[in-house]
Structures are given as structure tokens and as C-alpha cells.
Amino acid sequence: MKLPFTDLGLLHKQDKEEFMKVFEKCLDNSAFIMGEYITELEKGICEFLNCKYAIGVSSGTDALYIPLLAAGIKEGDEV
């Protein structure tokens, strides 16, 4: 059985104009790390997930590595 993929273009179509405005501001200000845009994103994620903290990281690897460090997992431990 062949399953169709989600049409991501259609999914984001309604928000594309607003997204592009913010993306252009980030590009114009070279605001790729830290700063107001990341802070705003982290606050929005906290509100959406109803959690106290959220951290924007640079890669999926960091997103996996940081919680392992926080949990005290070390090299050689079985996960």
C-alpha cells in the first residue's frame, strides 16, 4: 500500500508571508544565534508546551546530547 506524504507547502501556506517577514529580519540583522528572535521562539515553545524552560539548539545532535548530559549519562552508559 502506498501512503501519501503530507503536503508541507500546503500546510505552511497560510503562515508563509508572516514567516518570510521574520526570516528576512533575521537575515538582515544576522541574528542566527542568541538574541531576540531565539528568546521569542523559546518563550513561544514554553507557552505551547506549558513548560518552564525551552532551549533552542543548533542541531538535532545537540537536542539529543544536552538532555543526556542533564540526566548524567556518560560515555559507555547504555541508553
C-alpha positions as CSV (number, residue, x, y, z in Angstrom):
1,M,0.0,0.0,0.0
2,K,1.3,3.4,-0.9
3,L,0.9,6.2,1.7
4,P,0.9,9.8,0.6
5,F,3.3,12.3,2.1
6,T,2.0,15.3,3.9
7,D,1.9,18.4,1.6
8,L,4.2,20.7,3.7
9,G,3.8,23.5,1.2
10,L,0.0,23.5,1.7
11,L,0.4,23.1,5.5
12,H,2.5,26.2,5.8
13,K,0.8,28.3,3.1
14,Q,-1.4,30.3,5.4
15,D,1.7,31.4,7.5
16,K,4.2,31.8,4.7
17,E,4.0,35.6,4.4
18,E,4.5,36.2,8.2
19,F,7.2,33.6,8.3
20,M,9.1,35.2,5.4
21,K,8.9,38.7,7.1
22,V,10.5,37.3,10.3
23,F,13.1,35.3,8.3
24,E,14.1,38.4,6.3
25,K,14.6,40.4,9.6
26,C,16.8,37.6,10.9
27,L,18.8,37.6,7.7
28,D,19.1,41.4,7.6
29,N,20.3,41.5,11.2
30,S,22.5,38.4,11.0
31,A,20.5,37.2,14.1
32,F,21.0,33.5,13.7
33,I,22.1,32.7,17.3
34,M,21.0,34.1,20.6
35,G,19.1,37.4,20.5
36,E,15.5,38.5,20.5
37,Y,14.3,36.0,17.9
38,I,15.5,33.0,19.7
39,T,14.3,34.3,23.0
40,E,10.8,34.9,21.4
41,L,10.9,31.3,19.9
42,E,11.8,29.7,23.3
43,K,9.1,31.6,25.1
44,G,6.5,30.6,22.5
45,I,7.6,27.0,22.8
46,C,7.2,27.2,26.6
47,E,3.7,28.6,26.2
48,F,2.8,26.0,23.6
49,L,4.1,23.1,25.7
50,N,3.1,24.6,29.0
51,C,6.6,24.1,30.4
52,K,9.0,26.3,32.3
53,Y,12.1,26.1,30.1
54,A,12.9,25.6,26.4
55,I,16.4,25.9,24.7
56,G,17.0,26.5,21.1
57,V,20.0,24.5,19.8
58,S,21.9,24.4,16.6
59,S,21.3,20.7,15.6
60,G,19.4,17.6,16.3
61,T,22.6,16.1,17.7
62,D,22.7,18.9,20.3
63,A,19.0,18.4,21.0
64,L,19.8,14.7,21.9
65,Y,23.1,15.4,23.6
66,I,22.1,18.1,26.1
67,P,19.3,16.1,27.9
68,L,21.7,13.1,28.1
69,L,24.2,15.3,29.9
70,A,21.5,16.7,32.1
71,A,20.5,13.2,33.1
72,G,24.1,12.3,34.0
73,I,24.5,9.8,31.1
74,K,28.2,9.3,30.4
75,E,30.3,7.6,27.7
76,G,29.8,3.8,27.9
77,D,26.4,4.0,29.6
78,E,23.7,2.1,28.0
79,V,20.7,4.1,26.9
